Amino acid sequence: MDTKHKILKRDNLHIYKNLKGKTDSLKHSRVLVTGSGGFLGKTIVSFLQFLNNTKFNKEEQIEIIAIDYKEHDICNSLESFVPEGKIDYIINCAGIASPKKYLKSPIKTLDVSYLGTKNIFQLGMLRNTKSILMFSSSEVYGTPPPDRIPTQEEFIGSVTTFGNRSCYDIGKNVLETLSYVYHNNYDAPVNVLRPFNLYGPLMCLDDGRMIPNICKSMIGGKDFSVYGSGDQTRTYCYVTDAMVYLFHILFSDKFGQIYNIGSEDEELSALEIAEKTYSLIEPKNSDFVKRPYPKEYPDSEPQRRCPDISKVKAEFGYSPQYTFERGFVSCYEYFCSLMTSSHMIL
């Protein structure tokens, strides 16, 4: 087994063990994953396939219905391309989350959050779905004041409606409002997740976000660019920890909730991330440099993001276990193995 498969197997086994038998709920089930071609979607599908391949016998298999927006546009009715029959669970990861991508497609970004979310709810109501997860974003908080960091779910954020990130940020606000309306007016069994800077091995190296950008620069022997002042801070959560929370929430019988999903690690600035990762890996022919924001990247990003995850910890009895260092090394080793096996040119 090569390195990349060992990493995915280890991560999936960690999720399985920390769900403590709750995965039995997935036996004989049909699970719809929208946005299955993206980072989060691929990670979820990987875990479901792991269960089918290693934990469930032939009669217990999950039927995985994976929808990638490149092949099936969720802004159109889903009835025509989702197989008939009950859908037990829906996990909606569909969205254009990469800044360089949503700057190129702002209308589509909004459509996915509004029309796509409506179509998912309508399908769930028709197919007697018992649990729906909607992925929002920590972006809905904007930049909270210092006394509201770490940020709790109850904090009412403020984001501009008139900026180059608005198509994504406001789109996620719309997704949350639709979730509220469908739950309160139609009893939709929905919960909303607000992830804070999740990262992991199944990210695309051309994603445009910080962790894959650093890995790509290191592997390709090129300098990594820290945009702007480099003072903007984040807490980063390795995706395996996030998946434990995700599936606990999916199996919950408590609905109409919003959950922060992230890490309790200290906030790190962009410069500190660069310093930490370069000291961990010590790559040859690559260093990090400060540069102005390029035109293809929105410059109005929030200055701080740090979640209060006490709610999800208290309800499900799990605390994140992957340090940033451990998670980053996993990503780097995975990408190195991927490059070696595919002979890709960076």
Buried (B, 14 or more C-beta within 10 A) or exposed (E): EEBBEEBBBEBBBBBBEBBEEBBEBBBEBBBBBBBBBBBBBBBBBBBBBBBBEEBBEEEBBBBBBBBBBEEBBBBEEBEEEBEEEEBBBBBBBBBBBBBBBBBEEBEBBBBBBBBBBBBBBBBBBEBEBBBBBBBBBBBBBBBBEEEBBBBBBEBEBEBEEEEBBBBBBBBBBBBBEBBBEBBEEEEBBBBBBBBBBBBBBBBBBEBBBBBBBBBBBBBBEBEBBBBBEBEBBBBBBBBBBBBBBBBBBBBBEEBBBBBBBBBBBEBBBBBBBBBBBBEBBEBEEBEBEEEEEEEEBBBEBBBBBBBBBEBBBEBBEBEBEBEBEEBBBBBBBBBBBBBEEEEEEB
